[in-house]
């Protein structure tokens, strides 16, 4: 299970990184929640040197806040693909 776990962690890492960035409308600033999915990151990085290590420095905050929870498609969903 180690290989698939690390593979899936790497595949979800962009989405997880986006979820870690949180916009505070009161202060009009981004905060980074490193504890979100931290247990999965620890396991993946413990098991493999190829696991992506996410941190505040990995990517900058998004250009603008999202409109609400669940407004972005999951990685690899049909919403990411152009219509045929």
mmCIF file of the N, C-alpha and C atoms, coordinates in Angstrom:
data_MODEL
# 
_entry.id   MODEL 
# 
loop_
_atom_site.group_PDB 
_atom_site.id 
_atom_site.type_symbol 
_atom_site.label_atom_id 
_atom_site.label_alt_id 
_atom_site.label_comp_id 
_atom_site.label_asym_id 
_atom_site.label_entity_id 
_atom_site.label_seq_id 
_atom_site.pdbx_PDB_ins_code 
_atom_site.Cartn_x 
_atom_site.Cartn_y 
_atom_site.Cartn_z 
_atom_site.occupancy 
_atom_site.B_iso_or_equiv 
_atom_site.pdbx_formal_charge 
_atom_site.auth_seq_id 
_atom_site.auth_comp_id 
_atom_site.auth_asym_id 
_atom_site.auth_atom_id 
_atom_site.pdbx_PDB_model_num 
ATOM 1   N N  . UNK A 1 1  ? 0.809   -1.205 0.000   1.00 0.00 ? 1  UNK A N  1 
ATOM 2   C CA . UNK A 1 1  ? 0.000   0.000  0.000   1.00 0.00 ? 1  UNK A CA 1 
ATOM 3   C C  . UNK A 1 1  ? 0.851   1.266  0.000   1.00 0.00 ? 1  UNK A C  1 
ATOM 4   N N  . UNK A 1 2  ? 2.142   1.145  0.270   1.00 0.00 ? 2  UNK A N  1 
ATOM 5   C CA . UNK A 1 2  ? 2.964   2.350  0.334   1.00 0.00 ? 2  UNK A CA 1 
ATOM 6   C C  . UNK A 1 2  ? 3.021   3.077  -0.998  1.00 0.00 ? 2  UNK A C  1 
ATOM 7   N N  . UNK A 1 3  ? 3.241   2.322  -2.079  1.00 0.00 ? 3  UNK A N  1 
ATOM 8   C CA . UNK A 1 3  ? 3.334   2.939  -3.403  1.00 0.00 ? 3  UNK A CA 1 
ATOM 9   C C  . UNK A 1 3  ? 2.066   3.688  -3.790  1.00 0.00 ? 3  UNK A C  1 
ATOM 10  N N  . UNK A 1 4  ? 0.898   3.050  -3.723  1.00 0.00 ? 4  UNK A N  1 
ATOM 11  C CA . UNK A 1 4  ? -0.335  3.762  -4.059  1.00 0.00 ? 4  UNK A CA 1 
ATOM 12  C C  . UNK A 1 4  ? -0.613  4.947  -3.129  1.00 0.00 ? 4  UNK A C  1 
ATOM 13  N N  . UNK A 1 5  ? -0.277  4.826  -1.849  1.00 0.00 ? 5  UNK A N  1 
ATOM 14  C CA . UNK A 1 5  ? -0.508  5.928  -0.915  1.00 0.00 ? 5  UNK A CA 1 
ATOM 15  C C  . UNK A 1 5  ? 0.310   7.150  -1.313  1.00 0.00 ? 5  UNK A C  1 
ATOM 16  N N  . UNK A 1 6  ? 1.591   6.943  -1.583  1.00 0.00 ? 6  UNK A N  1 
ATOM 17  C CA . UNK A 1 6  ? 2.467   8.049  -1.969  1.00 0.00 ? 6  UNK A CA 1 
ATOM 18  C C  . UNK A 1 6  ? 2.041   8.600  -3.330  1.00 0.00 ? 6  UNK A C  1 
ATOM 19  N N  . UNK A 1 7  ? 1.687   7.725  -4.253  1.00 0.00 ? 7  UNK A N  1 
ATOM 20  C CA . UNK A 1 7  ? 1.204   8.174  -5.564  1.00 0.00 ? 7  UNK A CA 1 
ATOM 21  C C  . UNK A 1 7  ? -0.018  9.073  -5.412  1.00 0.00 ? 7  UNK A C  1 
ATOM 22  N N  . UNK A 1 8  ? -0.967  8.651  -4.584  1.00 0.00 ? 8  UNK A N  1 
ATOM 23  C CA . UNK A 1 8  ? -2.182  9.431  -4.389  1.00 0.00 ? 8  UNK A CA 1 
ATOM 24  C C  . UNK A 1 8  ? -1.910  10.738 -3.649  1.00 0.00 ? 8  UNK A C  1 
ATOM 25  N N  . UNK A 1 9  ? -0.987  10.710 -2.699  1.00 0.00 ? 9  UNK A N  1 
ATOM 26  C CA . UNK A 1 9  ? -0.610  11.941 -2.012  1.00 0.00 ? 9  UNK A CA 1 
ATOM 27  C C  . UNK A 1 9  ? -0.057  12.949 -3.019  1.00 0.00 ? 9  UNK A C  1 
ATOM 28  N N  . UNK A 1 10 ? 0.855   12.504 -3.866  1.00 0.00 ? 10 UNK A N  1 
ATOM 29  C CA . UNK A 1 10 ? 1.428   13.401 -4.868  1.00 0.00 ? 10 UNK A CA 1 
ATOM 30  C C  . UNK A 1 10 ? 0.363   13.907 -5.837  1.00 0.00 ? 10 UNK A C  1 
ATOM 31  N N  . UNK A 1 11 ? -0.564  13.039 -6.226  1.00 0.00 ? 11 UNK A N  1 
ATOM 32  C CA . UNK A 1 11 ? -1.624  13.443 -7.150  1.00 0.00 ? 11 UNK A CA 1 
ATOM 33  C C  . UNK A 1 11 ? -2.549  14.484 -6.523  1.00 0.00 ? 11 UNK A C  1 
ATOM 34  N N  . UNK A 1 12 ? -2.779  14.391 -5.225  1.00 0.00 ? 12 UNK A N  1 
ATOM 35  C CA . UNK A 1 12 ? -3.695  15.311 -4.541  1.00 0.00 ? 12 UNK A CA 1 
ATOM 36  C C  . UNK A 1 12 ? -2.984  16.535 -3.972  1.00 0.00 ? 12 UNK A C  1 
ATOM 37  N N  . UNK A 1 13 ? -1.684  16.607 -4.079  1.00 0.00 ? 13 UNK A N  1 
ATOM 38  C CA . UNK A 1 13 ? -0.931  17.655 -3.388  1.00 0.00 ? 13 UNK A CA 1 
ATOM 39  C C  . UNK A 1 13 ? -1.298  19.070 -3.830  1.00 0.00 ? 13 UNK A C  1 
ATOM 40  N N  . UNK A 1 14 ? -1.578  19.291 -5.105  1.00 0.00 ? 14 UNK A N  1 
ATOM 41  C CA . UNK A 1 14 ? -1.976  20.639 -5.539  1.00 0.00 ? 14 UNK A CA 1 
ATOM 42  C C  . UNK A 1 14 ? -3.304  21.041 -4.901  1.00 0.00 ? 14 UNK A C  1 
ATOM 43  N N  . UNK A 1 15 ? -4.248  20.113 -4.864  1.00 0.00 ? 15 UNK A N  1 
ATOM 44  C CA . UNK A 1 15 ? -5.543  20.395 -4.245  1.00 0.00 ? 15 UNK A CA 1 
ATOM 45  C C  . UNK A 1 15 ? -5.374  20.627 -2.740  1.00 0.00 ? 15 UNK A C  1 
ATOM 46  N N  . UNK A 1 16 ? -4.561  19.799 -2.085  1.00 0.00 ? 16 UNK A N  1 
ATOM 47  C CA . UNK A 1 16 ? -4.330  19.952 -0.649  1.00 0.00 ? 16 UNK A CA 1 
ATOM 48  C C  . UNK A 1 16 ? -3.671  21.297 -0.358  1.00 0.00 ? 16 UNK A C  1 
ATOM 49  N N  . UNK A 1 17 ? -2.710  21.672 -1.175  1.00 0.00 ? 17 UNK A N  1 
ATOM 50  C CA . UNK A 1 17 ? -2.045  22.962 -0.973  1.00 0.00 ? 17 UNK A CA 1 
ATOM 51  C C  . UNK A 1 17 ? -3.054  24.106 -1.091  1.00 0.00 ? 17 UNK A C  1 
ATOM 52  N N  . UNK A 1 18 ? -3.961  24.012 -2.051  1.00 0.00 ? 18 UNK A N  1 
ATOM 53  C CA . UNK A 1 18 ? -4.983  25.055 -2.205  1.00 0.00 ? 18 UNK A CA 1 
ATOM 54  C C  . UNK A 1 18 ? -5.905  25.087 -0.985  1.00 0.00 ? 18 UNK A C  1 
ATOM 55  N N  . UNK A 1 19 ? -6.226  23.923 -0.441  1.00 0.00 ? 19 UNK A N  1 
ATOM 56  C CA . UNK A 1 19 ? -7.081  23.875 0.743   1.00 0.00 ? 19 UNK A CA 1 
ATOM 57  C C  . UNK A 1 19 ? -6.373  24.430 1.977   1.00 0.00 ? 19 UNK A C  1 
ATOM 58  N N  . UNK A 1 20 ? -5.071  24.336 2.022   1.00 0.00 ? 20 UNK A N  1 
ATOM 59  C CA . UNK A 1 20 ? -4.336  24.866 3.170   1.00 0.00 ? 20 UNK A CA 1 
ATOM 60  C C  . UNK A 1 20 ? -4.340  26.392 3.202   1.00 0.00 ? 20 UNK A C  1 
ATOM 61  N N  . UNK A 1 21 ? -4.420  27.025 2.046   1.00 0.00 ? 21 UNK A N  1 
ATOM 62  C CA . UNK A 1 21 ? -4.498  28.483 2.008   1.00 0.00 ? 21 UNK A CA 1 
ATOM 63  C C  . UNK A 1 21 ? -5.931  28.906 2.305   1.00 0.00 ? 21 UNK A C  1 
ATOM 64  N N  . UNK A 1 22 ? -6.107  29.731 3.311   1.00 0.00 ? 22 UNK A N  1 
ATOM 65  C CA . UNK A 1 22 ? -7.443  30.184 3.715   1.00 0.00 ? 22 UNK A CA 1 
ATOM 66  C C  . UNK A 1 22 ? -7.486  31.707 3.697   1.00 0.00 ? 22 UNK A C  1 
ATOM 67  N N  . UNK A 1 23 ? -8.515  32.245 3.071   1.00 0.00 ? 23 UNK A N  1 
ATOM 68  C CA . UNK A 1 23 ? -8.715  33.686 2.999   1.00 0.00 ? 23 UNK A CA 1 
ATOM 69  C C  . UNK A 1 23 ? -9.554  34.146 4.186   1.00 0.00 ? 23 UNK A C  1 
ATOM 70  N N  . UNK A 1 24 ? -9.079  35.165 4.886   1.00 0.00 ? 24 UNK A N  1 
ATOM 71  C CA . UNK A 1 24 ? -9.830  35.736 6.005   1.00 0.00 ? 24 UNK A CA 1 
ATOM 72  C C  . UNK A 1 24 ? -10.453 37.040 5.521   1.00 0.00 ? 24 UNK A C  1 
ATOM 73  N N  . UNK A 1 25 ? -11.766 37.064 5.294   1.00 0.00 ? 25 UNK A N  1 
ATOM 74  C CA . UNK A 1 25 ? -12.403 38.281 4.767   1.00 0.00 ? 25 UNK A CA 1 
ATOM 75  C C  . UNK A 1 25 ? -12.334 39.462 5.740   1.00 0.00 ? 25 UNK A C  1 
ATOM 76  N N  . UNK A 1 26 ? -12.192 39.190 7.032   1.00 0.00 ? 26 UNK A N  1 
ATOM 77  C CA . UNK A 1 26 ? -12.120 40.282 8.006   1.00 0.00 ? 26 UNK A CA 1 
ATOM 78  C C  . UNK A 1 26 ? -10.802 41.047 7.917   1.00 0.00 ? 26 UNK A C  1 
ATOM 79  N N  . UNK A 1 27 ? -9.696  40.300 7.809   1.00 0.00 ? 27 UNK A N  1 
ATOM 80  C CA . UNK A 1 27 ? -8.381  40.948 7.740   1.00 0.00 ? 27 UNK A CA 1 
ATOM 81  C C  . UNK A 1 27 ? -7.914  41.160 6.303   1.00 0.00 ? 27 UNK A C  1 
ATOM 82  N N  . UNK A 1 28 ? -8.633  40.542 5.348   1.00 0.00 ? 28 UNK A N  1 
ATOM 83  C CA . UNK A 1 28 ? -8.255  40.625 3.932   1.00 0.00 ? 28 UNK A CA 1 
ATOM 84  C C  . UNK A 1 28 ? -6.853  40.057 3.685   1.00 0.00 ? 28 UNK A C  1 
ATOM 85  N N  . UNK A 1 29 ? -6.539  38.964 4.404   1.00 0.00 ? 29 UNK A N  1 
ATOM 86  C CA . UNK A 1 29 ? -5.228  38.332 4.264   1.00 0.00 ? 29 UNK A CA 1 
ATOM 87  C C  . UNK A 1 29 ? -5.385  36.824 4.163   1.00 0.00 ? 29 UNK A C  1 
ATOM 88  N N  . UNK A 1 30 ? -4.359  36.197 3.578   1.00 0.00 ? 30 UNK A N  1 
ATOM 89  C CA . UNK A 1 30 ? -4.290  34.741 3.489   1.00 0.00 ? 30 UNK A CA 1 
ATOM 90  C C  . UNK A 1 30 ? -3.588  34.192 4.721   1.00 0.00 ? 30 UNK A C  1 
ATOM 91  N N  . UNK A 1 31 ? -4.021  33.048 5.186   1.00 0.00 ? 31 UNK A N  1 
ATOM 92  C CA . UNK A 1 31 ? -3.302  32.318 6.227   1.00 0.00 ? 31 UNK A CA 1 
ATOM 93  C C  . UNK A 1 31 ? -3.037  30.908 5.695   1.00 0.00 ? 31 UNK A C  1 
ATOM 94  N N  . UNK A 1 32 ? -1.990  30.309 6.215   1.00 0.00 ? 32 UNK A N  1 
ATOM 95  C CA . UNK A 1 32 ? -1.604  28.965 5.768   1.00 0.00 ? 32 UNK A CA 1 
ATOM 96  C C  . UNK A 1 32 ? -1.823  27.999 6.914   1.00 0.00 ? 32 UNK A C  1 
ATOM 97  N N  . UNK A 1 33 ? -2.648  26.964 6.675   1.00 0.00 ? 33 UNK A N  1 
ATOM 98  C CA . UNK A 1 33 ? -2.995  25.970 7.697   1.00 0.00 ? 33 UNK A CA 1 
ATOM 99  C C  . UNK A 1 33 ? -2.196  24.692 7.446   1.00 0.00 ? 33 UNK A C  1 
ATOM 100 N N  . UNK A 1 34 ? -0.983  24.664 7.954   1.00 0.00 ? 34 UNK A N  1 
ATOM 101 C CA . UNK A 1 34 ? -0.078  23.536 7.679   1.00 0.00 ? 34 UNK A CA 1 
ATOM 102 C C  . UNK A 1 34 ? -0.551  22.226 8.305   1.00 0.00 ? 34 UNK A C  1 
ATOM 103 N N  . UNK A 1 35 ? -1.404  22.285 9.304   1.00 0.00 ? 35 UNK A N  1 
ATOM 104 C CA . UNK A 1 35 ? -1.860  21.058 9.960   1.00 0.00 ? 35 UNK A CA 1 
ATOM 105 C C  . UNK A 1 35 ? -2.915  20.305 9.151   1.00 0.00 ? 35 UNK A C  1 
ATOM 106 N N  . UNK A 1 36 ? -3.500  20.959 8.160   1.00 0.00 ? 36 UNK A N  1 
ATOM 107 C CA . UNK A 1 36 ? -4.511  20.310 7.333   1.00 0.00 ? 36 UNK A CA 1 
ATOM 108 C C  . UNK A 1 36 ? -3.857  19.195 6.515   1.00 0.00 ? 36 UNK A C  1 
ATOM 109 N N  . UNK A 1 37 ? -4.269  17.964 6.725   1.00 0.00 ? 37 UNK A N  1 
ATOM 110 C CA . UNK A 1 37 ? -3.722  16.765 6.071   1.00 0.00 ? 37 UNK A CA 1 
ATOM 111 C C  . UNK A 1 37 ? -2.262  16.500 6.444   1.00 0.00 ? 37 UNK A C  1 
ATOM 112 N N  . UNK A 1 38 ? -1.788  17.074 7.548   1.00 0.00 ? 38 UNK A N  1 
ATOM 113 C CA . UNK A 1 38 ? -0.390  16.912 7.956   1.00 0.00 ? 38 UNK A CA 1 
ATOM 114 C C  . UNK A 1 38 ? -0.051  15.458 8.271   1.00 0.00 ? 38 UNK A C  1 
ATOM 115 N N  . UNK A 1 39 ? -1.021  14.710 8.818   1.00 0.00 ? 39 UNK A N  1 
ATOM 116 C CA . UNK A 1 39 ? -0.737  13.304 9.135   1.00 0.00 ? 39 UNK A CA 1 
ATOM 117 C C  . UNK A 1 39 ? -0.498  12.486 7.859   1.00 0.00 ? 39 UNK A C  1 
ATOM 118 N N  . UNK A 1 40 ? -1.210  12.798 6.783   1.00 0.00 ? 40 UNK A N  1 
ATOM 119 C CA . UNK A 1 40 ? -0.982  12.096 5.514   1.00 0.00 ? 40 UNK A CA 1 
ATOM 120 C C  . UNK A 1 40 ? 0.368   12.490 4.910   1.00 0.00 ? 40 UNK A C  1 
ATOM 121 N N  . UNK A 1 41 ? 0.702   13.764 5.015   1.00 0.00 ? 41 UNK A N  1 
ATOM 122 C CA . UNK A 1 41 ? 1.995   14.209 4.502   1.00 0.00 ? 41 UNK A CA 1 
ATOM 123 C C  . UNK A 1 41 ? 3.125   13.535 5.272   1.00 0.00 ? 41 UNK A C  1 
ATOM 124 N N  . UNK A 1 42 ? 2.991   13.454 6.580   1.00 0.00 ? 42 UNK A N  1 
ATOM 125 C CA . UNK A 1 42 ? 4.020   12.802 7.385   1.00 0.00 ? 42 UNK A CA 1 
ATOM 126 C C  . UNK A 1 42 ? 4.217   11.355 6.937   1.00 0.00 ? 42 UNK A C  1 
ATOM 127 N N  . UNK A 1 43 ? 3.108   10.629 6.766   1.00 0.00 ? 43 UNK A N  1 
ATOM 128 C CA . UNK A 1 43 ? 3.211   9.221  6.359   1.00 0.00 ? 43 UNK A CA 1 
ATOM 129 C C  . UNK A 1 43 ? 3.848   9.097  4.979   1.00 0.00 ? 43 UNK A C  1 
ATOM 130 N N  . UNK A 1 44 ? 3.388   9.886  4.025   1.00 0.00 ? 44 UNK A N  1 
ATOM 131 C CA . UNK A 1 44 ? 3.925   9.800  2.663   1.00 0.00 ? 44 UNK A CA 1 
ATOM 132 C C  . UNK A 1 44 ? 5.414   10.134 2.636   1.00 0.00 ? 44 UNK A C  1 
ATOM 133 N N  . UNK A 1 45 ? 5.810   11.192 3.337   1.00 0.00 ? 45 UNK A N  1 
ATOM 134 C CA . UNK A 1 45 ? 7.214   11.604 3.338   1.00 0.00 ? 45 UNK A CA 1 
ATOM 135 C C  . UNK A 1 45 ? 8.094   10.650 4.138   1.00 0.00 ? 45 UNK A C  1 
ATOM 136 N N  . UNK A 1 46 ? 7.522   9.969  5.111   1.00 0.00 ? 46 UNK A N  1 
ATOM 137 C CA . UNK A 1 46 ? 8.274   8.970  5.869   1.00 0.00 ? 46 UNK A CA 1 
ATOM 138 C C  . UNK A 1 46 ? 8.547   7.748  5.002   1.00 0.00 ? 46 UNK A C  1 
ATOM 139 N N  . UNK A 1 47 ? 7.591   7.394  4.169   1.00 0.00 ? 47 UNK A N  1 
ATOM 140 C CA . UNK A 1 47 ? 7.693   6.185  3.363   1.00 0.00 ? 47 UNK A CA 1 
ATOM 141 C C  . UNK A 1 47 ? 8.462   6.363  2.070   1.00 0.00 ? 47 UNK A C  1 
ATOM 142 N N  . UNK A 1 48 ? 8.531   7.594  1.545   1.00 0.00 ? 48 UNK A N  1 
ATOM 143 C CA . UNK A 1 48 ? 9.143   7.760  0.229   1.00 0.00 ? 48 UNK A CA 1 
ATOM 144 C C  . UNK A 1 48 ? 9.823   9.121  0.098   1.00 0.00 ? 48 UNK A C  1 
ATOM 145 N N  . UNK A 1 49 ? 10.984  9.108  -0.512  1.00 0.00 ? 49 UNK A N  1 
ATOM 146 C CA . UNK A 1 49 ? 11.682  10.367 -0.800  1.00 0.00 ? 49 UNK A CA 1 
ATOM 147 C C  . UNK A 1 49 ? 11.019  11.101 -1.963  1.00 0.00 ? 49 UNK A C  1 
ATOM 148 N N  . UNK A 1 50 ? 10.175  10.401 -2.716  1.00 0.00 ? 50 UNK A N  1 
ATOM 149 C CA . UNK A 1 50 ? 9.493   11.028 -3.846  1.00 0.00 ? 50 UNK A CA 1 
ATOM 150 C C  . UNK A 1 50 ? 8.206   11.751 -3.453  1.00 0.00 ? 50 UNK A C  1 
ATOM 151 N N  . UNK A 1 51 ? 7.774   11.606 -2.219  1.00 0.00 ? 51 UNK A N  1 
ATOM 152 C CA . UNK A 1 51 ? 6.550   12.270 -1.767  1.00 0.00 ? 51 UNK A CA 1 
ATOM 153 C C  . UNK A 1 51 ? 6.777   13.779 -1.729  1.00 0.00 ? 51 UNK A C  1 
ATOM 154 N N  . UNK A 1 52 ? 5.793   14.514 -2.191  1.00 0.00 ? 52 UNK A N  1 
ATOM 155 C CA . UNK A 1 52 ? 5.894   15.980 -2.184  1.00 0.00 ? 52 UNK A CA 1 
ATOM 156 C C  . UNK A 1 52 ? 5.765   16.505 -0.763  1.00 0.00 ? 52 UNK A C  1 
ATOM 157 N N  . UNK A 1 53 ? 6.692   17.367 -0.382  1.00 0.00 ? 53 UNK A N  1 
ATOM 158 C CA . UNK A 1 53 ? 6.657   18.025 0.927   1.00 0.00 ? 53 UNK A CA 1 
ATOM 159 C C  . UNK A 1 53 ? 6.059   19.406 0.734   1.00 0.00 ? 53 UNK A C  1 
ATOM 160 N N  . UNK A 1 54 ? 4.898   19.602 1.296   1.00 0.00 ? 54 UNK A N  1 
ATOM 161 C CA . UNK A 1 54 ? 4.200   20.874 1.153   1.00 0.00 ? 54 UNK A CA 1 
ATOM 162 C C  . UNK A 1 54 ? 4.507   21.784 2.330   1.00 0.00 ? 54 UNK A C  1 
ATOM 163 N N  . UNK A 1 55 ? 4.662   23.065 2.033   1.00 0.00 ? 55 UNK A N  1 
ATOM 164 C CA . UNK A 1 55 ? 4.867   24.067 3.072   1.00 0.00 ? 55 UNK A CA 1 
ATOM 165 C C  . UNK A 1 55 ? 4.357   25.400 2.538   1.00 0.00 ? 55 UNK A C  1 
ATOM 166 N N  . UNK A 1 56 ? 4.384   26.394 3.380   1.00 0.00 ? 56 UNK A N  1 
ATOM 167 C CA . UNK A 1 56 ? 3.969   27.738 2.968   1.00 0.00 ? 56 UNK A CA 1 
ATOM 168 C C  . UNK A 1 56 ? 4.776   28.196 1.747   1.00 0.00 ? 56 UNK A C  1 
ATOM 169 N N  . UNK A 1 57 ? 6.033   27.804 1.689   1.00 0.00 ? 57 UNK A N  1 
ATOM 170 C CA . UNK A 1 57 ? 6.913   28.224 0.606   1.00 0.00 ? 57 UNK A CA 1 
ATOM 171 C C  . UNK A 1 57 ? 6.717   27.422 -0.686  1.00 0.00 ? 57 UNK A C  1 
ATOM 172 N N  . UNK A 1 58 ? 5.951   26.331 -0.628  1.00 0.00 ? 58 UNK A N  1 
ATOM 173 C CA . UNK A 1 58 ? 5.759   25.492 -1.817  1.00 0.00 ? 58 UNK A CA 1 
ATOM 174 C C  . UNK A 1 58 ? 5.066   26.238 -2.949  1.00 0.00 ? 58 UNK A C  1 
ATOM 175 N N  . UNK A 1 59 ? 4.032   26.963 -2.622  1.00 0.00 ? 59 UNK A N  1 
ATOM 176 C CA . UNK A 1 59 ? 3.302   27.759 -3.610  1.00 0.00 ? 59 UNK A CA 1 
ATOM 177 C C  . UNK A 1 59 ? 2.775   29.021 -2.938  1.00 0.00 ? 59 UNK A C  1 
ATOM 178 N N  . UNK A 1 60 ? 2.650   30.101 -3.691  1.00 0.00 ? 60 UNK A N  1 
ATOM 179 C CA . UNK A 1 60 ? 2.067   31.314 -3.117  1.00 0.00 ? 60 UNK A CA 1 
ATOM 180 C C  . UNK A 1 60 ? 0.562   31.122 -2.933  1.00 0.00 ? 60 UNK A C  1 
ATOM 181 N N  . UNK A 1 61 ? -0.069  32.017 -2.186  1.00 0.00 ? 61 UNK A N  1 
ATOM 182 C CA . UNK A 1 61 ? -1.527  31.915 -2.056  1.00 0.00 ? 61 UNK A CA 1 
ATOM 183 C C  . UNK A 1 61 ? -2.198  32.114 -3.416  1.00 0.00 ? 61 UNK A C  1 
ATOM 184 N N  . UNK A 1 62 ? -3.422  31.653 -3.564  1.00 0.00 ? 62 UNK A N  1 
ATOM 185 C CA . UNK A 1 62 ? -4.140  31.844 -4.835  1.00 0.00 ? 62 UNK A CA 1 
ATOM 186 C C  . UNK A 1 62 ? -4.285  33.321 -5.176  1.00 0.00 ? 62 UNK A C  1 
ATOM 187 N N  . UNK A 1 63 ? -4.523  33.594 -6.443  1.00 0.00 ? 63 UNK A N  1 
ATOM 188 C CA . UNK A 1 63 ? -4.669  34.982 -6.895  1.00 0.00 ? 63 UNK A CA 1 
ATOM 189 C C  . UNK A 1 63 ? -5.874  35.665 -6.259  1.00 0.00 ? 63 UNK A C  1 
ATOM 190 N N  . UNK A 1 64 ? -6.974  34.944 -6.115  1.00 0.00 ? 64 UNK A N  1 
ATOM 191 C CA . UNK A 1 64 ? -8.149  35.480 -5.433  1.00 0.00 ? 64 UNK A CA 1 
ATOM 192 C C  . UNK A 1 64 ? -8.832  34.386 -4.639  1.00 0.00 ? 64 UNK A C  1 
ATOM 193 N N  . UNK A 1 65 ? -9.586  34.818 -3.631  1.00 0.00 ? 65 UNK A N  1 
ATOM 194 C CA . UNK A 1 65 ? -10.301 33.827 -2.826  1.00 0.00 ? 65 UNK A CA 1 
ATOM 195 C C  . UNK A 1 65 ? -11.351 33.089 -3.644  1.00 0.00 ? 65 UNK A C  1 
ATOM 196 N N  . UNK A 1 66 ? -11.624 31.869 -3.254  1.00 0.00 ? 66 UNK A N  1 
ATOM 197 C CA . UNK A 1 66 ? -12.680 31.110 -3.913  1.00 0.00 ? 66 UNK A CA 1 
ATOM 198 C C  . UNK A 1 66 ? -14.027 31.630 -3.434  1.00 0.00 ? 66 UNK A C  1 
ATOM 199 N N  . UNK A 1 67 ? -15.063 31.278 -4.162  1.00 0.00 ? 67 UNK A N  1 
ATOM 200 C CA . UNK A 1 67 ? -16.390 31.776 -3.828  1.00 0.00 ? 67 UNK A CA 1 
ATOM 201 C C  . UNK A 1 67 ? -17.053 30.981 -2.722  1.00 0.00 ? 67 UNK A C  1 
ATOM 202 N N  . UNK A 1 68 ? -16.513 29.853 -2.371  1.00 0.00 ? 68 UNK A N  1 
ATOM 203 C CA . UNK A 1 68 ? -17.099 29.050 -1.313  1.00 0.00 ? 68 UNK A CA 1 
ATOM 204 C C  . UNK A 1 68 ? -16.557 27.650 -1.335  1.00 0.00 ? 68 UNK A C  1 
ATOM 205 N N  . UNK A 1 69 ? -16.881 26.869 -0.315  1.00 0.00 ? 69 UNK A N  1 
ATOM 206 C CA . UNK A 1 69 ? -16.374 25.499 -0.277  1.00 0.00 ? 69 UNK A CA 1 
ATOM 207 C C  . UNK A 1 69 ? -16.931 24.671 -1.422  1.00 0.00 ? 69 UNK A C  1 
ATOM 208 N N  . UNK A 1 70 ? -16.060 23.869 -1.986  1.00 0.00 ? 70 UNK A N  1 
ATOM 209 C CA . UNK A 1 70 ? -16.500 22.962 -3.037  1.00 0.00 ? 70 UNK A CA 1 
ATOM 210 C C  . UNK A 1 70 ? -16.687 23.600 -4.396  1.00 0.00 ? 70 UNK A C  1 
ATOM 211 N N  . UNK A 1 71 ? -16.186 24.807 -4.600  1.00 0.00 ? 71 UNK A N  1 
ATOM 212 C CA . UNK A 1 71 ? -16.395 25.465 -5.883  1.00 0.00 ? 71 UNK A CA 1 
ATOM 213 C C  . UNK A 1 71 ? -15.362 25.076 -6.931  1.00 0.00 ? 71 UNK A C  1 
ATOM 214 N N  . UNK A 1 72 ? -14.316 24.388 -6.515  1.00 0.00 ? 72 UNK A N  1 
ATOM 215 C CA . UNK A 1 72 ? -13.298 23.980 -7.462  1.00 0.00 ? 72 UNK A CA 1 
ATOM 216 C C  . UNK A 1 72 ? -13.424 22.488 -7.741  1.00 0.00 ? 72 UNK A C  1 
ATOM 217 N N  . UNK A 1 73 ? -13.222 22.070 -9.000  1.00 0.00 ? 73 UNK A N  1 
ATOM 218 C CA . UNK A 1 73 ? -13.348 20.643 -9.314  1.00 0.00 ? 73 UNK A CA 1 
ATOM 219 C C  . UNK A 1 73 ? -12.227 19.843 -8.677  1.00 0.00 ? 73 UNK A C  1 
ATOM 220 N N  . UNK A 1 74 ? -12.513 18.594 -8.394  1.00 0.00 ? 74 UNK A N  1 
ATOM 221 C CA . UNK A 1 74 ? -11.492 17.697 -7.882  1.00 0.00 ? 74 UNK A CA 1 
ATOM 222 C C  . UNK A 1 74 ? -10.478 17.401 -8.971  1.00 0.00 ? 74 UNK A C  1 
ATOM 223 N N  . UNK A 1 75 ? -9.233  17.095 -8.616  1.00 0.00 ? 75 UNK A N  1 
ATOM 224 C CA . UNK A 1 75 ? -8.231  16.787 -9.635  1.00 0.00 ? 75 UNK A CA 1 
ATOM 225 C C  . UNK A 1 75 ? -8.689  15.638 -10.533 1.00 0.00 ? 75 UNK A C  1 
ATOM 226 N N  . UNK A 1 76 ? -8.544  15.821 -11.845 1.00 0.00 ? 76 UNK A N  1 
ATOM 227 C CA . UNK A 1 76 ? -8.885  14.771 -12.789 1.00 0.00 ? 76 UNK A CA 1 
ATOM 228 C C  . UNK A 1 76 ? -10.359 14.611 -13.066 1.00 0.00 ? 76 UNK A C  1 
ATOM 229 N N  . UNK A 1 77 ? -11.200 15.515 -12.559 1.00 0.00 ? 77 UNK A N  1 
ATOM 230 C CA . UNK A 1 77 ? -12.630 15.384 -12.812 1.00 0.00 ? 77 UNK A CA 1 
ATOM 231 C C  . UNK A 1 77 ? -12.956 15.824 -14.236 1.00 0.00 ? 77 UNK A C  1 
ATOM 232 N N  . UNK A 1 78 ? -14.153 15.530 -14.681 1.00 0.00 ? 78 UNK A N  1 
ATOM 233 C CA . UNK A 1 78 ? -14.550 15.886 -16.045 1.00 0.00 ? 78 UNK A CA 1 
ATOM 234 C C  . UNK A 1 78 ? -14.660 17.390 -16.222 1.00 0.00 ? 78 UNK A C  1 
ATOM 235 N N  . UNK A 1 79 ? -14.771 18.149 -15.132 1.00 0.00 ? 79 UNK A N  1 
ATOM 236 C CA . UNK A 1 79 ? -14.849 19.600 -15.248 1.00 0.00 ? 79 UNK A CA 1 
ATOM 237 C C  . UNK A 1 79 ? -13.519 20.190 -15.699 1.00 0.00 ? 79 UNK A C  1 
ATOM 238 N N  . UNK A 1 80 ? -12.417 19.451 -15.513 1.00 0.00 ? 80 UNK A N  1 
ATOM 239 C CA . UNK A 1 80 ? -11.101 19.914 -15.927 1.00 0.00 ? 80 UNK A CA 1 
ATOM 240 C C  . UNK A 1 80 ? -10.859 19.696 -17.417 1.00 0.00 ? 80 UNK A C  1 
ATOM 241 N N  . UNK A 1 81 ? -11.670 18.859 -18.046 1.00 0.00 ? 81 UNK A N  1 
ATOM 242 C CA . UNK A 1 81 ? -11.425 18.465 -19.433 1.00 0.00 ? 81 UNK A CA 1 
ATOM 243 C C  . UNK A 1 81 ? -12.342 19.231 -20.381 1.00 0.00 ? 81 UNK A C  1 
ATOM 244 N N  . UNK A 1 82 ? -11.806 19.656 -21.511 1.00 0.00 ? 82 UNK A N  1 
ATOM 245 C CA . UNK A 1 82 ? -12.661 20.337 -22.489 1.00 0.00 ? 82 UNK A CA 1 
ATOM 246 C C  . UNK A 1 82 ? -13.699 19.389 -23.072 1.00 0.00 ? 82 UNK A C  1 
ATOM 247 N N  . UNK A 1 83 ? -14.809 19.958 -23.451 1.00 0.00 ? 83 UNK A N  1 
ATOM 248 C CA . UNK A 1 83 ? -15.867 19.126 -24.040 1.00 0.00 ? 83 UNK A CA 1 
ATOM 249 C C  . UNK A 1 83 ? -15.459 18.673 -25.428 1.00 0.00 ? 83 UNK A C  1 
ATOM 250 N N  . UNK A 1 84 ? -15.878 17.485 -25.790 1.00 0.00 ? 84 UNK A N  1 
ATOM 251 C CA . UNK A 1 84 ? -15.512 16.913 -27.095 1.00 0.00 ? 84 UNK A CA 1 
ATOM 252 C C  . UNK A 1 84 ? -16.447 17.384 -28.175 1.00 0.00 ? 84 UNK A C  1 
# 
